[in-house]
Amino acid sequence: MLTEINPKLPMRNKATTKDYYLNKLGFQEFESTDFDEYLMVKKDNIQIHFFIFKELEPKENYGQVYIRTDNIDNLYQSLLDKKVAIHPAGHLQAKPWKQKEFALLDPDNNLLTFGQSI
């Protein structure tokens, strides 16, 4: 039986990725593990893992994660208040597939889409 999923995304620099997720998006480092080339972050009931890929070309990165939330309006506003850049084509909007969504790009061009059923 499947119980959860923890996506693994590429990162070029662990310190930069850690700073973005912890200080901008409000995640915490998962447990007290500290690996040179691996990072695990968590927020509420989700985890995202990252692996070092120093040769990554951000414009060629297609890493993507869809994160469901139960309070998208507050999440969106909190990120705007923190001056977190929203994807130019990803501002909060209702989609034809009955989701309210917005999207961000992290420092390595991983696309984070947040959605809530409407």
N, C-alpha and C positions, 0 to 999 in steps of 0.2 A: 504494500500500500504506500502510495506517495504521500508525504506529509508537508513538504515545503520545498521552496526553490531559493537558491542563493546565487544570483548571477555573478559571473566573473568578468571583469572588464579590464582592458589594458590601461596602464599608466606609465608615463615617462619618468616622473619624479615623485617619489613617495611623499616627500614633505609638502609639495604643492598640492597633491591630491588630498592628503590628510587635512591640510589647512582649509581647502575649499569645502569639503564635506563636514568637517567639525565646526568650523567658524562661520561659514556662510549658510549651510543647509541645516545645521543643528543636529547632525549625527553625533554619535559617540564611538570611540574605538571599541571594538568587540573584545571583551575579556582583557587580559593583560598580556596578550601575545604580542611580541615585537619581532617580526621577521624582516630581514634586510630587503627582500624583494617581494613582499606580500603584505597586503593591508586588508583588514576586515573592519567594516563599520556597521553600525546598527542604529535604527531609529524606530521606536515603537516595536512593531512585530516583524520588521524586515531587516535583512542583512544584505550588504553588497560587498563582494570581495574584489580585490584588484591585484593584478600581477604586473611586475616590471616588464616593460617593453620599450627599452631606451631608443630603439630605431623607429618607433611609431611616428608616422607622418599624420598629424591630426586631421588634415584635410582628406586623408584616405581612410580614416577610421569610421567604421559603420557600427560600432558598439551601441546598443540600444537596450533600454529597460523601460517597461511600462509598470508604473507603481500605482496601485489603487489606494484611494483615500476615502474617508467618510466625512471630510470637512474641507473640500477643495477651496472654497471661498476664503476661509481663514488662512489656509496654507499659502495660497497665492498672495494675499495681502501681506502676510508676514515676510515673504521673500521680497516683495516690492519695498516694504519698509526697511529691509536690510540692504537695499540697493543691489540685489542679486539680478544679474542680467537675464532677462527672459529671451528665449529664442525669437528672432525677428518675425518668424511665421508661427510662433507658438503661444500667443497671448491667450488668456482664458476665454474659451468660447464653447458653446454647445455644438456638438457634432451630430451628423445625421444618424450615427449608430448609437444614439441615446447615451452618450457620454459627455460630460463637461470636462474639458481638458486644457492643460497648458504644458509647455515644454521648456527645458533648459539644455544648454550644452556645458559640460564640465570642462576643465582646462585641457583635456585630451580629446575633446570633441565627441565624447560619449553622450548620446542623446537620452535625457531623462524625461519621460512623458508621465505626467500625473493625471489620473482620471477618476471620475466619480460617476456612477450611474445616475441618470435623471429620469 
